[in-house]
């Protein structure tokens, strides 16, 4: 058996030697082919992944843009037209941005117009609490401004829903534009916000050239706060029936008080001078008392009212934050809660002037605080 196996091995040995001597080339070729296939597979995988990544990024970018466009469309807008040579657009915008940052759930689209007026002519603007002044802006500026305001109103969705019929809508817009033209062409010292629709407001700030920087800029903020006050433009059935024109008239002091209150705090933050918003309200409240007496309506209602509102805050009847973030004007609480029969309101309206200045500090007298 052993000899037979040896003989077989001896016979097969040359063939085995030949096979072994030729296998490296064959194996190398196979290995090279495998490597090439592996490389092609890897490249295909990488290309597929790159394509998938590119498609995913493109989709993510498209989704982000769509969301951004939707957010931009949904977010209320603020547009500023600055015709003033005294005040820069950047400072007007900075003040509006600061004021807007305080407001919660802002709804209104707003366009604000700042312009200078010269010396008073002694003539009033018909049916408005404004006076005529020397006009300091050009006819081209007036026409351009009116064109921009008209476009703002014509494209506004609230105005469209208010007046679905094109002819009625144009008639309504023409009426408003007529007033705006009169103000600009006659140099009106117009400081107001017009409620063109529930969530559409037009702010005017006609500043006499002799007016101080602080007075002009705080008026700008004051009027923008009115534009932020949602419920002052709502009417039944969009809001409860008791929040109608009569309710609005009765709560006029409250509307003005909140705007001045808000402005004092925003201005103190914008231009720190050592006086806090609290100090400013009491300082000007005391000044009003010294000039016109303790009657809430005898002096400037905004300043006397702001002092009364601060007294309500100090007594815990109103939250400071609700005034600052504007939520106090979401549900017409100025009528439903803070009406004249409210005991706290009675105290605030009769005791707002109980202000003292002691050792360089403003405060209410202890007798009017809880």
C-alpha angles and dihedrals in degrees: 000000000000093000092048092055092047091052091051092049091050091051094048097040097087090052092048090049090050093047092049093046092054100040100084093067092045093047093044090053091050092047092049090050091050091049091050091049090048090050092049090048092049091048091049090050092049092047091048091049092046090051092047091048091049091049091047091049092047090051092046090049091048092048091048091050092047090051091046091050091047092048091047091050093047096044114090113249133227120201124185126203111191116192094160125115090193101056128044125231090234094060092044090051093045091055093047091047091052092047093047092050089065096053122096120213095357111197110174130096105219136193116190127196122198118188140156126241128194133218118338116257095205093243122117127226107248115259093354133092091240133104131219119252137178107289112241101176124081128248089247090054091049093050093045092049093048090048091052093048092048092051089048091054096041093053096043114113094212092054089048092052092045092054108023093172110083094218093051091045093052091047090053093046091047090055092053092044090053090059093046091051091051092052095049097041092049099043094244116190085227113176105171148104118233118214098219089169140345091282101016121089137174117203122201125189112177104182121196110229092238092055115110122254092243094050093049095046096044089050088053090054092043092056093046090055088056087053088053093051100100104188097052088077099040121101133185130314089028088057133019117293094246090064093073133123092288092053090047092052093050092050097046092113090055093051092051093042093056092049091053092043091052092045093053092055095044093048093048088055095044096046109023109201101157093272116107122211087260090054093048094052093050094042093055092038090056090046090053091049092052091049103042109008134243099313110118092216098038096084133026103325093210093061098038090043092050089056090050090049091050089052089054088052093048090050091051095246094118131027116240091218092056090060095044097047093042097237089123085075100051100085105025093254088158085076105027097044112010098048125138093267092060106109092219092051090050090054093046094049093048098039105036091110095059091108127142135193109207127167091348094309131111119217143143117265112263090240092072096045126083 
